[in-house]
Every structure is written in structure tokens, then in C-alpha cells.
Amino acid sequence: MAFDAGKADDGMNIVILTGAGISAESGLGTFRDKDGLWTKYNLDDVATPEGFARDPALVHDFYNARRANCRRALPNAAHRALAALETGFRGEILVVTQNVDNLHEAAGSRNVVHMHGELLRALCAQCDHRWDAPEAMAPADPCPACSQPATRPDVVWFGEMPYQMERISAALGRANLFVSIGTSGNVYPAAGFVAEAAAAGAATLELNLEPSHGVARFAETRHGPATEIVPAWVAEMLARS
């Protein structure tokens, strides 16, 4: 089902899924970037509960480096465009991001779900307390709530359940339009969102640098740099809102 932006109205619900591609132009690399941070580590060692149990110092060092990169990064034109859409569109906008950076919020978006957690937050594996992460974390850091040395980054690792799935599913069921931006289309459960939204009657649109693995699932696609195609699409939506 293709979406006619000319029919936008006050009751419209838009769910926007964002992935690493929207932050790449802010200097935060995707999983597949040559010589990127991820290529220097085995994901089983730094992005699984088992890896953390084996060598928490290695995992903390890895995420300390990612956190430092995140703190230096600035939102780009695509992030700012989505924030402007939330402010100016006469309907409901929910951004569901696979990214653990804070660039959507830094750009001004407020209705954001971090399904894979937040790099700038810390989690106690003992009592589930969460708090703002310091610049650097270490295995011996005590939890501010229970004092146990069980602190870890508040990110979802492989094998763990993404956050707020019930809220996301409910939003997909109400959506008139589902938009996927900067995602590979091959990581579940996010890769299944387009089918879930379409089954509920939503129009579907892919905005990506190049066709994703799931491009055939979308009724409409636009390809190019996120900083170009996302602001252009948002301008169309706001002009018809």
C-alpha cells in the first residue's frame, strides 16, 4: 500500500524505525563500516551476556570507547528533520530506534523508544536499577542502589529481549504509515515491523542509502544519503499536514 502524503490529517499515526544508517553521517559507524569500531572486536566477546561474564573489563573498555564517540557526535540533518516532523505534524509520531546513541533526543525528538537501550545509561545486572552512565565504567563500579559491583551498559545484547516491545507492537497496530530509515532489514525483530504494520493496514516506506535486504516488503522506497532523503520526505509531509 503506497502512502499519499496529500491525505495526511490530524488522526494520522506514523511509526518511524531508525537504524545505524541515520547516524552514520554524524560519524557513528554502522556494523559494516570498513575499519569501524565493531570490526576490531568479536561480537560474541563484547555484545553478548556470555562475553560480559567472561571478560567484563573488555566489554567495559569497548563501550567506554563507543560512549566517548557518542558524546562527541552531533545530530545531522536527518535527525533534525524528524524532530521538526514531530513538532510540526498534525498527528502522532513515534520514533523507534535501534541505535543506542542520543542523537534523536539531541536534535529535539521527544517521542522516542530505544529498543536496544541507551549507551549513555547504566544498568545494574543485580537489581535492574538504571542511571546516567559516567564517562567511563569498570567492573568494580558499585550500583548506586544496591552497592553490588554488577554494573553494565544499559544496552540490549545479542540473545536479550529488546525493550518496550509491547508498546512498539501496539503502535504498529495503530499506524497509518510505517517508515524505515537507515536499517539493513535483516535483524529481527525490527526486520519484521514492516510486515506487522502492513498487516494492520499501514502504508510502508523505506528511506535508505541503498536497497535493504527487506526492500521488497515496502510499497514505496527512496534511496540516497539520509541527510538528503529524510529532510526531503519530511518537507513533503509538513507541506501537506
C-alpha positions in Angstrom: 0.0 0.0 0.0 1.6 3.3 -1.1 1.0 6.3 1.1 -0.5 9.5 -0.3 1.0 12.4 1.8 -1.8 14.6 0.4 -4.2 12.7 2.7 -2.4 13.5 5.9 -4.7 14.5 8.7 -4.9 15.1 12.4 -5.6 11.5 13.3 -2.7 10.0 11.4 -0.2 7.8 13.3 3.3 7.4 11.9 5.8 4.9 13.2 9.4 5.5 12.2 12.1 2.9 12.6 15.7 4.2 12.5 18.9 2.2 12.3 22.6 2.9 12.2 22.4 4.5 8.7 20.8 7.6 10.1 23.7 8.2 12.5 26.5 7.3 10.1 26.8 10.8 8.7 27.3 12.0 12.3 30.4 9.9 12.5 28.9 6.9 14.3 29.7 3.9 12.1 27.4 1.1 11.1 28.2 -2.6 11.8 29.6 -3.0 8.3 31.9 0.0 8.1 35.4 -1.0 7.0 37.8 -0.4 9.8 35.0 0.7 12.1 35.0 0.1 15.8 32.9 -3.1 15.5 35.4 -4.7 13.1 38.1 -4.6 15.8 36.2 -6.9 18.1 34.4 -10.2 18.1 30.7 -9.5 18.7 30.5 -12.7 20.8 33.1 -11.1 23.2 31.6 -7.6 23.5 27.9 -7.8 22.7 26.6 -10.9 24.5 25.8 -11.7 28.2 28.3 -14.6 27.9 31.0 -12.3 26.7 30.4 -9.9 29.6 30.6 -12.8 32.1 33.9 -14.0 30.6 35.6 -10.6 30.5 33.7 -7.6 31.8 36.8 -5.4 31.6 37.0 -5.9 27.8 33.3 -5.2 27.4 33.5 -2.0 29.5 36.5 -0.8 27.5 34.6 -1.4 24.3 31.6 0.5 25.5 33.6 3.3 27.1 35.1 3.9 23.6 31.6 3.9 22.0 30.3 6.2 24.7 33.2 8.6 24.1 32.3 8.6 20.3 28.7 9.2 21.1 29.4 12.2 23.4 31.4 13.8 20.6 28.8 13.2 17.9 26.2 15.8 16.8 22.8 15.2 15.2 22.7 15.6 11.5 20.1 16.9 9.1 18.1 13.7 9.2 17.8 13.7 13.0 16.8 17.4 12.9 14.2 16.7 10.2 12.5 14.0 12.3 12.4 16.3 15.3 10.8 19.0 13.1 8.3 16.5 11.9 7.3 15.6 15.5 6.8 19.3 16.2 5.0 20.4 13.1 3.0 17.4 12.0 -0.7 17.3 13.0 -0.6 13.7 14.0 1.3 11.2 16.2 4.9 10.5 15.5 6.8 7.7 17.3 10.5 7.1 16.5 11.6 3.6 17.3 15.3 3.4 17.1 17.7 0.5 17.0 20.5 3.0 17.8 21.9 3.4 21.3 23.1 6.9 20.7 21.2 10.0 21.9 21.1 11.9 18.6 17.4 11.9 18.2 16.9 13.5 21.6 19.8 15.9 20.9 18.0 17.0 17.8 14.8 17.7 19.7 12.7 14.5 19.3 10.8 13.6 22.4 8.7 10.6 21.5 11.5 8.1 21.1 11.7 4.4 22.0 15.2 2.9 22.3 14.5 -0.7 21.7 18.2 -1.6 22.1 18.8 0.5 25.1 20.9 3.7 25.6 24.7 3.9 25.6 24.6 6.9 27.9 22.8 4.9 30.6 24.0 2.2 33.0 22.2 -0.9 34.3 22.6 -3.0 37.4 22.5 -6.7 36.5 21.7 -7.5 40.1 18.7 -5.2 40.8 17.8 -3.7 37.4 18.4 -0.1 38.6 19.2 2.3 35.8 21.1 5.6 35.9 23.1 8.0 33.8 26.4 6.4 32.8 29.6 8.1 33.8 32.2 8.8 31.1 34.0 5.5 31.9 32.7 2.4 33.6 34.6 -0.5 35.2 33.7 -4.0 36.5 34.2 -2.9 40.2 31.8 0.0 39.9 29.1 -0.3 42.6 25.4 0.1 41.7 24.1 3.3 43.4 21.0 1.5 44.5 22.2 -1.9 45.8 26.0 -1.3 46.0 26.8 -4.5 44.2 29.6 -4.5 41.6 27.2 -5.6 38.8 27.0 -2.5 36.6 26.9 -2.9 32.8 25.9 -0.7 29.9 22.1 -0.4 29.5 22.2 -1.8 26.0 20.5 -4.9 24.6 23.0 -7.6 23.7 22.5 -10.4 21.2 20.3 -13.0 22.9 18.4 -10.5 25.0 14.9 -9.2 24.5 14.6 -5.7 23.1 12.9 -3.1 25.2 9.3 -1.9 25.1 8.2 -4.5 22.5 4.6 -4.3 23.7 4.5 -0.5 23.2 6.1 -0.9 19.7 3.6 -3.6 18.7 0.7 -1.5 19.8 2.0 1.5 17.8 2.5 -0.6 14.7 -1.1 -1.9 15.0 -2.4 1.7 15.0 0.0 3.1 12.3 -1.3 4.6 9.1 2.3 4.8 7.8 5.5 2.9 8.7 8.8 4.3 7.6 12.1 2.5 7.9 15.2 4.7 7.8 18.8 3.5 7.6 18.3 -0.1 8.5 19.7 -3.3 7.0 16.4 -5.1 7.1 17.9 -8.4 8.2 17.9 -8.1 12.1 14.8 -9.3 13.9 12.5 -8.4 15.5 12.9 -5.0 13.8 13.0 -6.5 10.4 9.5 -7.8 10.9 8.0 -4.5 11.8 7.2 -3.6 8.1 5.1 -6.8 7.7 3.4 -6.2 11.1 2.4 -2.7 10.1 1.3 -3.7 6.6 -0.9 -6.4 8.0 -2.6 -3.8 10.2 -3.3 -1.7 7.1 -0.4 0.8 7.2 1.3 2.2 4.1 5.1 1.4 4.1 8.1 3.4 3.0 11.8 2.7 3.0 14.4 5.5 3.2 17.9 4.0 2.9 21.3 4.7 1.4 20.7 1.6 -0.8 18.0 -1.1 -1.0 17.9 -3.1 2.2 17.6 -6.8 2.5 13.9 -6.3 3.1 13.2 -3.8 0.4 10.7 -6.0 -1.3 8.4 -5.7 1.7 7.9 -2.0 1.2 5.3 -0.4 -1.0 7.5 2.6 -1.7 11.2 3.1 -1.5 13.6 6.1 -1.8 17.4 5.7 -1.7 20.2 8.1 -1.0 22.1 9.7 1.9 19.9 10.1 5.0 20.8 13.8 5.3 19.2 14.3 1.8 16.3 12.0 1.5 14.9 12.3 5.1 14.7 16.1 5.1 13.1 16.0 1.6 10.4 13.5 2.8 9.7 15.4 5.9 9.3 18.7 3.9 6.7 16.9 1.8 4.8 15.7 4.9 4.9 19.1 6.6 3.7 20.8 3.4 0.6 18.6 3.4 -0.1 18.4 7.1 
